[in-house]
Amino acid sequence: MVYVGPTAGERFHLRTLLMVTKGPESFEDLRTVDGELCEMFHDACLKLGLLEDDGEWEICLQDAAEIQSGSQLRHLFTTLLLFCTPAEPNPLWTRFRNKICDDLHHKLYQLGCTAVMQNEIYDFGLHLIDNTLYDSGDALSDFPSMPQSQLNWSDTLHNRLISQQMNFDTECEEIAAHQFMSSLNADQQYAFREIWQSIIYDQGKIFFVEGFGGCGKTYLYQALCHAIRAEGIIILCVASTGLAGLLLPSGQTVHSMFKIPINTLDSTSVCSIPKESLRADLLRMARAVIYDECLMTHQHSFEALDQTFKDLRDCPKPFGGLTMIFGGDFQQILPVVPNGSRADVVNTCLRKSCLWNKMHILKLRTNMRLQRSPEDASFSQWLLNVGHGRHVDKNGKIDIPPSMVTFSEDDLISQIYGDIGEIKLTPPPVHYFLDHAILVPRNVNVQQTNEKILNKMQG
């Protein structure tokens, strides 16, 4: 009979049974011990006492677990599987998997997986053991009693940027999406549908979401992000400033994400992303990009993104076929041109780019922050008038309504924190301070105003 080594799994157990079983007539006969049919040849060998006990390997792992790291224990466990032929490796794995995988939570965090469950850590450990076995010409599937890795960890190991963008729970994302979508107004719902169709059907349209402050642009972006990520699709969120980026789910600055040149930006510029880099792979897997507060950026930045995406994705469509969602308010800050005239500033704006005519304009008109009273509506209209240059005299001064004016710091404090002296401070009234705030331009004013407010409080 041809020799079969102990690492051959069920074939080895079959050969062992054939060597000791008298007159078997079928495979079922081989697996029958004392009238009981065993599921595997391995189980039949155990019942007949043909395999050694795993107590020796259990003691080995127990001693090693006291002093060895997780990576060393994984190497030891792999060695046991390859050369020591444990009779039942699964109980050994179950007992020592906490120690074998004790370094993997940190490893996954470094790879961009910040929210992982314990069963996912064990699955990752099985994946690493399987990789080590593969290097020796074997696989975890050669050991039928061992559990198999169920998740795809290849992208996580090879591209941390992709794993960061895929590091979300689709069920949680779907719940969040329903919560956001249930409170969208009519303009937001229309914009959501248009953008959603372009992303899901990979139409590669370019949108510009236009609306003044408070009309819900960021809220729309959050609803889109949750809904798209619930489908397992990568959508990248960037903004022209760090503060605006913090308001977006997993947001970054556009220069950090896409490596747009700063000092050498001109009409021929491209982004510093090599075609064989991890970031290029991320852009090829992405389906959409949200770019908030984009109007503060020079038009050459958009053109650099357009050329770079076309090259990296090998697609002649605008932005390489990605669905682009730009957003901003033309009444806010435009690009800064040192010593430039008004015409110079306008000529650097997105409207003057060749890409503007390819954009679908989605307008949000309702101020969601001011829906409480006629005074709120009046204030909202006043803000719009200021943005359009009204209420400004020939000297550039703005006519501020008398209801918005105070003539001393104490008067301002009493207007905002009128009942501050009556509040009990145990525990601190957090919600009260969330609804009351005074903004000042300098840190020294912050300190002085805070001291005056604190002195009015009890205790």
C-alpha positions in Angstrom: 0.0 0.0 0.0 1.3 3.4 -1.0 2.7 5.4 2.0 0.7 8.5 3.1 2.2 11.0 5.6 0.4 12.2 8.7 0.0 15.7 7.2 -2.3 14.3 4.4 -5.3 14.6 6.6 -8.2 12.2 5.8 -6.1 10.2 3.4 -3.7 9.3 6.2 -6.7 8.4 8.5 -8.2 6.3 5.7 -4.9 4.4 5.2 -4.6 3.8 9.0 -8.1 2.3 9.1 -7.3 0.0 6.1 -4.2 -1.3 7.8 -6.1 -2.5 11.0 -9.7 -3.1 9.9 -10.5 -6.7 8.9 -12.8 -7.4 5.9 -14.4 -3.9 5.3 -16.9 -3.9 2.5 -17.4 -0.2 2.2 -16.2 3.2 3.4 -19.1 3.1 5.9 -17.7 -0.1 7.3 -14.4 1.6 7.8 -16.1 4.5 9.7 -18.2 2.2 11.9 -16.8 1.6 15.4 -18.8 -0.5 17.9 -21.9 -0.2 15.7 -21.7 3.6 15.5 -21.1 5.3 12.2 -18.5 8.1 12.5 -18.7 11.2 10.3 -15.0 11.3 9.4 -12.2 8.7 9.1 -10.4 10.8 11.7 -13.2 10.3 14.2 -13.1 6.5 13.7 -9.3 6.5 14.3 -9.9 8.4 17.6 -12.5 5.9 18.8 -10.2 3.0 18.0 -7.3 4.6 19.8 -5.1 4.8 16.7 -4.1 8.4 17.3 -2.0 9.8 20.1 -3.6 12.2 22.6 -3.0 15.9 22.2 -2.0 16.5 25.8 1.6 17.0 24.9 0.8 19.7 22.4 -1.6 21.3 24.9 1.2 21.6 27.5 3.5 22.9 24.9 1.1 25.7 23.9 0.2 26.5 27.6 3.9 27.0 28.5 4.6 29.0 25.4 1.5 31.3 26.0 3.1 32.5 29.2 6.1 34.1 27.6 5.6 34.3 23.8 3.9 37.0 21.7 0.9 36.4 19.4 3.0 36.2 16.3 5.3 33.6 17.9 2.4 31.5 19.0 0.9 31.6 15.5 4.2 30.3 14.2 4.3 27.6 16.9 0.7 26.5 16.2 1.4 26.3 12.4 4.5 24.1 13.2 2.3 21.8 15.3 -0.2 21.5 12.4 2.6 20.8 9.9 4.9 18.4 11.7 3.2 17.1 14.9 -0.1 16.0 13.5 -2.3 16.8 16.5 -5.3 14.5 16.6 -7.8 17.3 17.2 -6.4 20.7 16.4 -9.7 22.6 16.7 -9.9 22.2 20.5 -6.3 23.4 20.8 -7.2 26.5 18.7 -10.4 27.2 20.7 -8.6 27.0 24.0 -5.5 29.2 23.0 -7.0 31.5 20.3 -7.1 34.5 22.7 -3.3 34.2 23.3 -2.6 33.3 19.6 -4.5 36.5 18.4 -3.7 38.9 21.3 -1.7 41.3 19.1 -4.1 41.3 16.1 -6.5 44.0 17.5 -3.6 46.5 17.4 -2.4 45.2 14.0 -5.8 45.7 12.5 -6.0 49.2 14.0 -2.7 50.1 12.3 -4.2 48.8 9.0 -7.2 51.2 9.4 -9.7 48.8 11.0 -10.7 50.8 14.1 -14.0 48.9 14.8 -13.5 45.2 14.8 -15.4 42.5 16.7 -13.7 39.6 18.6 -14.9 37.0 16.1 -13.3 39.1 13.3 -10.0 39.1 15.1 -10.1 35.3 15.4 -11.0 35.1 11.7 -8.0 37.3 10.9 -5.8 35.0 12.9 -7.0 32.0 10.9 -6.2 33.9 7.7 -2.6 34.6 8.9 -2.2 30.9 9.8 -3.6 29.9 6.4 -1.1 32.2 4.7 1.8 30.6 6.7 0.7 27.1 5.8 0.4 28.2 2.1 4.1 29.2 2.1 4.9 25.6 3.0 2.6 24.1 0.3 -0.3 23.3 2.6 -3.6 25.0 3.6 -5.9 25.3 6.5 -8.5 23.3 4.5 -6.1 20.3 4.8 -7.2 20.1 8.4 -10.9 19.4 8.3 -11.5 19.9 12.0 -10.1 23.4 11.9 -12.4 26.4 11.2 -11.7 28.3 8.1 -11.3 32.1 7.6 -14.6 33.5 6.3 -13.7 37.1 5.5 -11.6 38.6 2.7 -8.5 40.1 4.4 -6.5 40.5 1.2 -7.4 44.1 0.7 -6.8 44.9 4.3 -3.3 43.5 4.3 -2.3 44.9 0.9 -3.9 48.4 1.0 -4.6 50.1 4.3 -6.2 53.1 2.5 -8.9 50.8 1.1 -9.4 49.1 4.4 -9.9 52.5 6.1 -12.6 53.4 3.6 -14.3 50.0 4.0 -14.1 49.9 7.8 -17.8 50.3 8.6 -20.7 48.1 9.6 -23.2 48.1 6.7 -26.1 47.4 9.0 -25.3 50.4 11.2 -24.8 52.5 8.1 -28.2 51.5 6.8 -29.9 52.4 10.1 -28.2 55.8 10.1 -29.1 56.4 6.4 -32.8 55.8 7.2 -32.7 58.2 10.1 -31.1 61.0 8.0 -33.4 60.3 4.9 -36.5 60.5 7.0 -35.9 64.2 7.8 -34.7 65.5 4.4 -36.7 68.4 3.0 -38.0 68.4 -0.6 -34.9 70.0 -2.1 -32.6 67.6 -0.3 -34.7 64.6 -1.4 -34.5 65.6 -5.0 -30.7 66.1 -4.8 -30.3 62.8 -2.9 -32.2 60.9 -5.7 -30.2 62.4 -8.5 -26.8 61.7 -6.9 -27.9 58.3 -5.7 -28.8 57.2 -9.2 -25.5 58.4 -10.6 -23.5 56.5 -8.0 -25.5 53.2 -8.0 -25.7 53.0 -11.8 -22.1 54.3 -12.2 -23.2 57.2 -14.5 -20.3 59.4 -13.5 -22.2 62.7 -13.4 -20.8 65.9 -11.9 -23.0 67.8 -9.4 -22.8 71.2 -7.7 -24.9 71.5 -4.6 -25.5 75.2 -4.1 -27.0 76.7 -1.0 -26.3 79.4 1.6 -25.2 78.5 5.2 -27.8 76.6 7.1 -29.7 75.0 4.2 -28.5 71.5 4.9 -25.6 70.7 2.5 -23.6 68.9 5.2 -26.8 67.0 6.3 -27.3 65.9 2.7 -23.7 64.7 2.4 -24.0 62.7 5.6 -27.2 61.0 4.4 -25.5 60.1 1.1 -22.4 58.7 2.8 -24.4 56.4 5.1 -26.7 55.2 2.3 -23.8 54.6 -0.2 -21.6 52.8 2.4 -24.5 50.6 3.4 -24.2 49.2 -0.1 -20.5 48.5 0.4 -19.4 51.2 -2.0 -16.4 53.5 -1.4 -17.3 57.2 -1.3 -14.5 59.7 -0.5 -15.3 62.8 1.5 -13.0 65.9 1.3 -13.2 69.6 1.9 -11.0 72.6 1.2 -10.5 73.2 5.0 -9.8 70.9 7.9 -12.8 72.3 9.9 -15.2 71.5 7.0 -13.6 68.1 6.6 -14.3 67.2 10.3 -18.0 67.7 9.6 -18.0 64.9 7.0 -18.0 61.2 7.7 -14.3 60.1 7.6 -13.5 63.5 6.0 -10.1 64.9 5.0 -8.7 68.0 3.4 -8.6 67.7 -0.4 -4.9 68.4 -0.5 -4.2 65.6 2.0 -6.4 63.1 0.1 -5.4 63.9 -3.5 -2.0 65.5 -3.1 -2.9 68.6 -5.1 0.3 70.8 -5.7 0.3 74.0 -3.8 3.2 76.3 -4.8 3.4 75.1 -8.4 -0.3 75.0 -9.3 -1.1 76.0 -12.9 -3.3 74.9 -15.8 -1.0 72.0 -16.6 -0.7 70.7 -13.0 -1.5 67.1 -12.0 -1.7 65.5 -8.5 1.3 63.7 -7.0 -0.2 60.2 -7.1 1.9 57.5 -8.8 -0.2 55.2 -10.9 1.0 52.0 -9.1 0.5 53.5 -5.5 -2.0 52.5 -2.8 -3.8 55.8 -3.2 -4.2 55.1 -7.0 -5.8 51.7 -6.2 -8.2 53.5 -3.8 -9.3 55.9 -6.5 -9.9 53.1 -8.9 -12.1 51.3 -6.4 -14.0 54.4 -5.4 -17.3 55.3 -7.0 -17.9 58.9 -5.8 -16.2 61.9 -4.2 -17.9 64.6 -2.1 -16.0 67.9 -2.1 -17.4 70.4 0.3 -16.6 74.1 0.5 -14.9 73.8 -2.9 -15.3 77.5 -3.9 -12.3 78.6 -1.8 -10.1 76.5 -4.1 -8.5 77.8 -7.3 -10.0 76.4 -10.6 -6.7 74.8 -11.5 -7.1 72.5 -8.6 -10.3 71.0 -10.1 -8.6 70.7 -13.5 -5.6 68.9 -11.8 -8.0 66.5 -10.2 -9.8 65.9 -13.6 -6.6 65.1 -15.4 -5.3 62.9 -12.6 -8.5 60.9 -12.2 -8.7 60.3 -16.0 -5.1 59.0 -16.0 -5.3 56.8 -12.9 -8.7 55.3 -13.9 -7.8 55.0 -17.6 -11.1 56.7 -18.5 -11.6 59.7 -20.8 -14.8 60.8 -19.0 -14.6 63.9 -16.7 -12.9 63.0 -13.5 -12.3 59.5 -14.8 -16.0 58.5 -14.6 -16.3 59.2 -10.8 -19.5 60.8 -9.6 -18.3 64.1 -8.2 -20.4 66.1 -5.7 -19.2 69.6 -5.2 -20.7 72.0 -2.8 -20.5 75.6 -1.6 -22.0 79.0 -1.4 -20.9 81.8 -3.8 -21.8 84.4 -1.2 -19.0 83.1 1.0 -15.2 83.3 0.6 -13.8 82.8 -2.9 -10.2 81.9 -3.7 -7.5 84.2 -2.3 -5.4 86.0 -4.9 -2.5 87.9 -3.4 -2.7 91.6 -4.4 -5.4 90.6 -6.9 -8.3 92.7 -8.1 -12.0 91.7 -8.0 -11.7 90.5 -11.6 -8.6 88.4 -10.7 -10.5 86.7 -7.9 -13.5 85.9 -10.1 -11.3 84.5 -12.9 -9.8 81.9 -10.4 -13.3 80.7 -9.4 -14.9 77.4 -10.3 -17.4 79.2 -12.5 -14.6 80.2 -14.9 -13.4 76.6 -15.3 -14.1 74.6 -18.4 -15.7 72.0 -16.0 -18.5 74.2 -14.9 -20.7 73.7 -17.9 -20.6 69.9 -17.3 -22.1 70.2 -13.8 -25.7 69.6 -12.8 -26.7 72.4 -10.4 -28.8 71.2 -7.4 -30.1 74.1 -5.3 -31.0 74.0 -1.6 -33.2 77.0 -0.7 -34.6 76.3 2.8 -32.7 77.5 5.8 -33.0 74.5 8.2 -31.4 76.4 11.1 -34.1 79.1 11.2 -37.5 77.6 11.1 -38.9 78.6 14.5 -40.5 82.1 14.3 -41.1 85.1 12.0 -38.0 86.7 13.6 -35.9 83.8 12.4 -37.2 84.2 8.9 -36.5 87.9 9.0 -33.0 87.3 10.1 -32.5 84.7 7.4 -33.6 87.2 4.7 -31.3 89.9 6.2 -28.3 87.5 5.9 -29.2 86.8 2.3 -29.4 90.6 1.6 -26.0 91.1 3.1 -24.6 88.3 0.9 -26.1 90.1 -2.2 -24.5 93.4 -1.2 -27.6 95.1 0.1 -27.7 97.2 3.4 -24.2 98.4 2.5 -23.6 102.2 2.1 -21.1 103.8 -0.2 -18.4 103.5 2.5 -18.8 99.7 2.8 -20.6 99.8 6.1 -23.4 97.3 6.9 -26.7 98.5 8.3 -27.3 96.1 11.3 -30.9 96.0 12.8 -31.2 97.6 16.2 -32.5 94.3 17.7 -29.1 92.8 17.0 -27.0 95.5 18.7 -25.8 95.8 22.3 -23.6 98.7 23.6 -21.5 96.9 26.3 -20.1 93.6 27.1 -22.2 93.3 30.3 -25.3 93.9 28.3 -24.3 91.2 25.8 -23.7 88.7 28.6 -27.1 89.5 30.2 -28.8 89.0 26.8 -27.2 85.6 26.2 -26.8 84.3 29.8 -29.6 86.3 31.5 -30.4 83.5 34.0 -26.8 82.3 34.5 -26.8 83.2 38.2 -29.9 81.0 38.9 -28.5 77.7 37.5 -27.5 75.0 39.9 -24.1 73.6 38.9 -24.3 70.1 40.4 -24.3 68.4 37.9 -23.2 71.0 35.3 -26.0 71.9 32.9 -24.4 70.7 29.7 -27.4 71.4 27.5 -27.7 74.9 28.7 -24.2 75.8 27.5 -24.8 74.0 24.2 -27.6 76.5 23.4 -25.8 79.7 24.6 -22.6 81.0 23.1 -20.7 84.2 22.5 -18.2 84.4 19.7 -15.3 86.8 19.9 -12.4 87.4 17.5 -9.4 87.1 19.9 -8.3 84.7 22.6 -7.8 87.5 25.2 -11.5 88.4 24.7 -12.5 84.8 25.3 -10.7 84.7 28.6 -12.1 88.1 29.8 -15.6 87.2 28.8 -15.5 83.7 30.4 -14.2 85.2 33.7 -17.2 87.6 33.8 -19.6 84.8 33.1 -18.1 82.5 35.7 -18.3 85.3 38.3 -22.0 85.5 37.8 -22.5 81.8 38.5 -23.3 80.3 41.8 -20.5 78.6 43.8 
